[in-house]
Amino acid sequence: MTDQRLAPGDEAPEFTLPDSTGKNVSLSDFRGQAVVVYFYPAAGTPGCTKQACDFRDNLAELNDAGYQVLGISPDKPEKLAKFVDAEKLTFPLLSDPEKTVLKEWGAFGEKKNYGRVVQGVIRSTFVVDAEGKIARAGYNVRATGHVAKLIRDLGISS
């Protein structure tokens, strides 16, 4: 299942994971709304911080256009809480230390890191529509400039 890639039209795999406060959050909680689900390697690292802050800084625009945002990483809730606090993040970050959801969504597996093939989190972003289907799937997205591109691709204008 590790090498599975989701594509537009696929049913988004359901999940329930703890957020930075330990409260469980499920994808089904957002049924009827569009959700941006993004997977990132590690809270507090430069690229992940840049990406999270980009989502934070554009959250109002995304919310106004009807999109909720959820970030998922293998970090434990305690580490996520520090990250949320340090960066003043205003959307849920979810903890998947067993990497179960990461694998189900195809966001964990072989990737190139500085020319070497390693196992790890594949920085990925998905848009799930109100019916729970994948509307957009992006694997190996860049941390920098990604949110602006997503907003352009979704046709959201400032």
C-alpha positions in Angstrom: 0.0 0.0 0.0 3.0 2.3 0.5 3.4 3.0 -3.2 -0.3 3.8 -3.8 -0.9 7.2 -5.4 -4.2 8.9 -5.2 -5.7 10.6 -8.2 -8.6 12.9 -8.9 -11.9 11.1 -8.5 -10.6 8.6 -6.0 -12.3 8.3 -2.6 -10.2 10.1 0.0 -9.1 7.6 2.6 -10.8 8.3 5.9 -8.7 9.0 9.0 -9.0 10.0 12.6 -5.8 11.4 14.1 -5.0 13.5 17.2 -4.2 17.2 16.8 -1.7 19.3 18.6 -4.0 19.4 21.7 -4.6 15.6 21.7 -8.2 16.0 20.3 -9.1 13.6 17.6 -9.9 15.0 14.2 -11.5 13.0 11.4 -11.7 13.7 7.7 -15.4 13.0 7.9 -15.8 16.0 10.3 -15.4 18.1 7.2 -17.9 16.3 5.0 -19.9 18.9 3.1 -16.8 21.2 2.9 -13.7 21.2 0.7 -10.5 20.4 2.6 -6.8 20.9 1.7 -4.9 18.0 3.3 -1.2 18.4 3.2 1.6 16.1 4.4 5.0 17.4 5.5 8.1 15.7 6.9 8.7 17.4 10.3 7.5 20.3 12.4 10.0 23.1 13.0 12.3 22.3 10.0 12.9 25.3 7.6 10.9 24.0 4.6 8.0 22.8 6.8 7.9 26.0 8.7 7.8 28.0 5.5 5.0 25.9 4.1 3.0 26.0 7.4 3.4 29.8 7.6 2.3 30.2 4.0 -0.9 28.3 4.8 -1.4 30.4 7.9 -0.9 33.6 6.0 -3.3 32.6 3.3 -5.8 30.8 5.5 -8.5 33.5 5.4 -8.4 33.6 1.6 -8.7 29.8 1.5 -11.4 29.7 4.2 -13.3 32.5 2.4 -13.2 30.4 -0.8 -14.7 27.4 1.2 -11.5 25.4 1.9 -10.4 24.1 5.3 -6.7 23.2 5.9 -5.3 20.2 7.7 -1.6 19.4 8.0 -0.3 15.9 8.8 3.1 14.7 9.8 4.7 11.9 11.8 5.4 14.3 14.7 3.8 13.5 18.1 1.1 16.0 19.4 3.6 17.5 21.9 6.0 18.5 19.1 3.0 19.8 17.0 1.8 21.9 20.0 5.3 23.6 20.2 5.2 24.2 16.4 1.7 25.7 16.5 2.6 27.9 19.4 6.0 29.1 17.9 4.5 29.9 14.5 1.0 31.0 15.7 -0.6 28.5 13.4 -4.4 28.7 13.2 -5.4 25.4 11.5 -5.2 21.8 12.8 -1.9 19.9 12.6 -2.5 16.2 13.0 -0.1 13.5 14.4 0.5 10.2 12.5 3.6 8.7 14.2 2.7 5.2 12.9 2.6 6.7 9.4 -0.6 4.8 8.7 -2.4 7.7 7.0 0.7 8.9 5.3 1.0 5.5 3.6 -2.7 5.2 2.8 -2.5 8.6 1.0 0.8 7.6 -0.8 2.7 10.3 1.1 5.3 8.0 2.6 7.7 5.9 0.6 10.8 6.1 -1.5 12.0 9.6 -2.4 15.3 11.3 -3.4 17.1 13.3 -0.7 20.3 15.0 -1.8 20.7 12.4 -4.6 20.1 9.3 -2.4 17.0 7.2 -2.4 15.5 7.1 1.1 12.3 6.1 2.8 10.4 9.2 4.1 7.5 11.6 4.0 6.8 12.7 0.5 5.7 16.4 0.7 2.2 16.1 -0.8 -1.0 18.2 -1.0 -4.5 17.1 -1.8 -7.8 18.9 -2.2 -10.8 16.8 -1.1 -14.2 17.9 -2.3 -17.3 18.2 -0.2 -18.3 14.6 -1.1 -15.0 13.2 0.1 -13.4 12.6 -3.3 -9.9 13.7 -4.3 -10.2 16.8 -6.5 -6.5 17.5 -6.8 -3.4 15.4 -5.8 0.1 16.8 -5.8 3.1 14.7 -4.8 6.7 16.0 -4.3 5.4 19.6 -4.0 7.9 22.4 -3.2 7.7 23.9 0.3 8.3 27.4 -1.1 5.7 29.0 -3.3 3.4 26.0 -3.1 0.5 27.7 -1.4 0.5 30.6 -3.9 0.4 28.0 -6.8 -2.4 26.1 -5.1 -4.5 29.3 -4.7 -3.9 30.1 -8.4 -4.7 26.5 -9.5 -7.9 26.6 -7.5 -8.9 29.9 -9.2 -9.0 31.8 -5.9 -8.2 35.5 -6.4 -7.3 38.1 -3.8 
